[in-house]
Amino acid sequence: MLHDWLNQPGYLSLFCMSFLASTLVPLGSEWLLVMMLAGGYEPLPTVAVATFGNYLGAVVTYLVGLWGGRWLIERVLRVSPHQQQRAHDYYQRYGAYSLLFSWLPVVGDPLCLAGGMLKVNFGLFSLLVVIGKLARYAAVALITLKSAG
């Protein structure tokens, strides 16, 4: 049973797309989740794979913030001072709980990056990011399944 699940290329594609979408690469993964659910994939493992991939991408972004340095962040990743300031402002207003919004387009990846730069506790980072990303994918799945049925 597990072997059959692992051999379905859709899950690997979803994991990779979700991972990349949660780094500073401008991609989205919701469309693939929707297509897979519409194509008959089981909701729970599909949401779990998307969430896990997206979380691991956020961890990479956090680690870049933690160890990457300003040069890497500004010159290589091209995170603008404006994006950095927006993330910093969210942290000033909401603290680490702003990571619940790490799933948002444009703002989410810089929030994870700032989490690393500001040395947010990794356990708290993980908890908040997983909650936010799981809620987003679960909502997309619910809307998809309600629309299809």
Secondary structure as UniProt FT lines:
FT   HELIX           2..6
FT   HELIX           9..21
FT   TURN            22..24
FT   HELIX           30..38
FT   TURN            39..40
FT   HELIX           43..67
FT   HELIX           69..71
FT   HELIX           72..76
FT   HELIX           81..94
FT   HELIX           95..101
FT   TURN            102..103
FT   TURN            105..107
FT   HELIX           108..117
FT   TURN            118..119
FT   HELIX           122..148
//
